[in-house]
């Protein structure tokens, strides 16, 4: 199953509830939420109060992507705000295994993310602890960037590594520069969870969501 996760970072925050209802009403099963601390990445986005507020307006799956240094400090609070999956960066955790175990202890699904220049092998030791691997296809911190071409090979490598370890059902997520024009290539590389912000929320969010889902159906047939 291919999953679309519209990233609300690109939404109009003056009518955020309406934007979320537009994409979920069009068929998106999940919402992607980027928490940025201004330290691990240059930008600051939003935190627990916003998560709590929007949790009340939708029952969609919440995938919280923590672009935060030492995210273990906030795992339990993020879970209490309604996160269904908490994804942390391998580069941001002093003790990555402990962080992932804490996420699982809260009852949330666990994800691990790697930046474009981080080798796939960096997460091999913890793959048994995660439900999803996020391969960043841009350097994180800003929306609207173009996909870095070499990262598609990393998606293939991640899929191959998971299969070699008997983890064929591992979810492989891609985030960064995803468009209607390149998403087929991303799916062919082995991704099955697609994050996109600008390509959904720029224009008619509901209609853009339906266009992505139609491509997903065609790719799966």
C-alpha positions, 0 to 999 in steps of 0.5 A, a space after each residue: 500500500 502506498 501512502 500519501 502524507 501531505 506536509 502541513 508545513 506548506 499549508 496556509 496556517 490561517 486556515 489550517 483545519 480547513 486545509 487538513 480536512 481538504 486533503 483527508 477528505 480527498 483520500 490522504 490517510 496521514 498528515 506529516 508534521 515537521 517539528 524543527 528546533 532551529 538548532 538541528 536545522 536552521 528553521 523553527 516550525 511549531 511544537 506541542 501546542 499546535 499538535 494538540 490543537 490540530 489533533 482535535 480536528 482530525 483522526 488522521 494518522 499523525 507522522 511527526 518528523 522531529 528535526 530536533 537535536 536530542 529528540 529523546 527529551 520530547 518523545 513522551 510529550 509528542 506522543 501525548 499530543 497525539 503522534 501515531 509515529 515519531 521519526 527521529 534523525 540518526 544524526 541528531 541522537 547521541 544514543 539512537 537505539 535508546 531513543 527508538 526504544 523509548 518511542 516504542 515504549 510510549 506505544 507509538 510507531 518508530 521511524 528513523 531518518 537519514 539526511 542526503 549525505 548520511 549512508 544507508 548503513 548508518 541505520 542498519 544496527 537499529 532497523 529491527 527497532 523501527 517501522 519506517 525509514 525516512 530517506 531525506 531527498 533534500 537537506 532538511 529545514 526548508 520547504 520547496 527545495 528540488 529533489 537531489 537526484 542521487 538520493 533515489 539510489 539511496 532509496 533503492 539501497 534502503 529497500 535492498 538492505 531491508 529485504 536482505 535483513 528479512 524486513 520486506 514490509 519495512 515502510 520506506 518514506 521519501 521527503 523533499 522535492 516530491 512533485 507530480 512529475 517525479 513521484 513515479 520515479 520515487 515509487 519505482 525506487 522502492 518508496 511506499 510513503 510519500 511526503 509532499 508539501 508544496 505540491 499538495 498545498 499550492 493551489 487546490 489541496 484536495 484536487 492535488 491530493 487526488 492527482 497523487 493518489 491516482 498515480 499511486 493507483 496506477 503504479 500499484 496496478 
